[in-house]
Amino acid sequence: MTAAPLMTLTWTDHITGRQGFLVVDRLVRGVSSGGLRMRPGCTLDEVAGLARGMTMKEALHYNPEGRYIPLGGAKGGIDCDPQDPDAYGLLVRYLRAMRPYIESFWTTGEDLGLTQDLVDRAAEEAGLISSIQAVYPLLDDEATARRRLADAFAVEVDGIGLDELVGGCGVAESVLAALDRAGARYAGTRVAVQGLGTMGGATARFLARAGLTVVAVADIKGTIANPEGLDVEALLAARDTYGTVDRSALRPADRELPADAWLSADAEVLVPAAVSYAIDTTNQRLITARWIVEAANMPVLAEAEELLAARGVTVLPDVVVNSGTNAWWWWTLFGDIGPDADEAFAHTRRSMRALIDRTLARAETDGTTPRAAAHAIVTERLPVIAERYGWYR
């Protein structure tokens, strides 16, 4: 996993001067997969790291008996605040500029700062059939597959779209699998979550329903904490579209703390589910948790992870933990599962638990970190995928 990416591209918007990026790490069967993020300060290096991570996520979910055959990894990024008035027009122009790549070999969708509804609307305005149209030639029955995926996106659970829940289900199952391997009980295990958007909110919901106690959540306004446990459902109901909680919904015992207070929460599990580079060599000292479970992409800097590992903190890596959303798209499109919530959650739980167990077992055998173990698994799988399906880097 050290080769240079197949393609890197920097685009400058002729109206605002803002930049966008596309990195294709590699292609499998001529196609790559990876979402599009929008955030202020997004860089080409960041997008390249995310693209490499997508290659790993795809390879980790390779099942030779499944209909879904992994794709290559890619990622897009736009340097803009998604709440900026110019953001939507910028998104449309970016997608219009990327149209040849999306039509040919880059399948994309929502990521940090963007919802799938917004991506779909902008893609249509940019003249695209779909943001994932490059994969259509690989389908046995395109019409049936597209209808199945559309039906899945229409499914709601408790008023929330299945597509918004399945990733959090995968993150939560990663936590539960780690606890089970350690012999830790769910009841009494405390969790702090950074970010209450799609991924963080769904993770908090599934963990709370499994019996864990969510003692802290952080959004852009700061940290909300309660050592006796927060009312997760009430907080989720009080969110806006950006995952910010209306503080009028807090109970008297809930406390408002500074933004970084979630790091030092008295909790066994931390779930960074917001931005990249959230944990660095300085603030990692605040952490007393036993596990950090990366729901966001690249939230822990490599140097910080080394320091955390040295003092016994286990980091479950993003390429494993948050891979469920991407896999669910393809499981559904290729027909491994149908457009049904129970089937989607069951398949996600089985797949994520097996992946976490495999990763942690490899880490124990090799005497290394879970991230290094995941890299080792991918390194072994890529030649098999290349031999059977062909890939280009």
RAMO-V798472 format. One record per residue. RES is the residue in one letter. PSI is psi as a letter, one per 20 degrees, with the letter a starting at -180 (999 if undefined). Layout:
res & psi
RES & PSI
RES & PSI
//
This chain:
res & psi
M & k
T & i
A & q
A & q
P & q
L & g
M & p
T & q
L & p
T & p
W & p
T & p
D & p
H & i
I & g
T & i
G & j
R & q
Q & q
G & r
F & q
L & p
V & p
V & o
D & g
R & r
L & q
V & p
R & k
G & j
V & q
S & r
S & p
G & p
G & r
L & p
R & q
M & o
R & q
P & p
G & j
C & p
T & r
L & g
D & g
E & g
V & h
A & g
G & h
L & h
A & g
R & h
G & h
M & h
T & g
M & g
K & g
E & g
A & h
L & h
H & j
Y & p
N & o
P & i
E & i
G & r
R & h
Y & o
I & p
P & q
L & a
G & r
G & q
A & r
K & q
G & q
G & q
I & p
D & n
C & q
D & p
P & i
Q & i
D & p
P & h
D & i
A & g
Y & g
G & h
L & g
L & g
V & g
R & h
Y & g
L & h
R & g
A & h
M & j
R & g
P & h
Y & h
I & h
E & h
S & g
F & j
W & o
T & p
T & r
G & a
E & q
D & a
L & p
G & i
L & q
T & q
Q & h
D & g
L & g
V & g
D & g
R & g
A & h
A & g
E & g
E & h
A & i
G & j
L & q
I & g
S & q
S & i
I & k
Q & h
A & h
V & i
Y & h
P & i
L & i
L & q
D & h
D & n
E & g
A & g
T & g
A & g
R & h
R & h
R & g
L & g
A & g
D & h
A & h
F & h
A & i
V & p
E & q
V & o
D & k
G & j
I & p
G & q
L & h
D & h
E & i
L & h
V & h
G & g
G & h
C & g
G & h
V & g
A & g
E & h
S & g
V & g
L & h
A & g
A & g
L & g
D & g
R & h
A & i
G & k
A & p
R & q
Y & g
A & p
G & i
T & p
R & q
V & q
A & p
V & p
Q & o
G & p
L & k
G & b
T & g
M & g
G & g
G & g
A & h
T & g
A & g
R & g
F & h
L & g
A & g
R & h
A & i
G & i
L & r
T & o
V & o
V & i
A & q
V & q
A & p
D & a
I & h
K & i
G & a
T & p
I & p
A & q
N & o
P & i
E & i
G & p
L & q
D & n
V & g
E & h
A & h
L & g
L & h
A & h
A & j
R & q
D & a
T & i
Y & j
G & j
T & p
V & p
D & o
R & i
S & i
A & i
L & q
R & r
P & h
A & i
D & p
R & q
E & p
L & r
P & r
A & h
D & j
A & h
W & h
L & h
S & j
A & q
D & n
A & q
E & h
V & p
L & p
V & n
P & o
A & k
A & e
V & r
S & q
Y & k
A & h
I & o
D & a
T & i
T & g
N & i
Q & h
R & h
L & i
I & p
T & j
A & q
R & h
W & p
I & p
V & o
E & n
A & h
A & r
N & p
M & l
P & h
V & p
L & q
A & g
E & h
A & h
E & h
E & g
L & h
L & g
A & h
A & h
R & k
G & j
V & p
T & p
V & o
L & o
P & q
D & h
V & h
V & g
V & g
N & j
S & i
G & h
T & g
N & g
A & h
W & g
W & g
W & h
W & g
T & g
L & g
F & i
G & j
D & h
I & r
G & a
P & m
D & p
A & g
D & g
E & g
A & g
F & g
A & g
H & g
T & g
R & g
R & g
S & g
M & h
R & g
A & h
L & g
I & g
D & g
R & g
T & g
L & h
A & g
R & h
A & g
E & g
T & g
D & i
G & l
T & a
T & r
P & h
R & g
A & h
A & g
A & g
H & g
A & g
I & g
V & g
T & h
E & h
R & h
L & g
P & h
V & g
I & g
A & g
E & h
R & h
Y & i
G & p
W & q
Y & p
R & 999
//
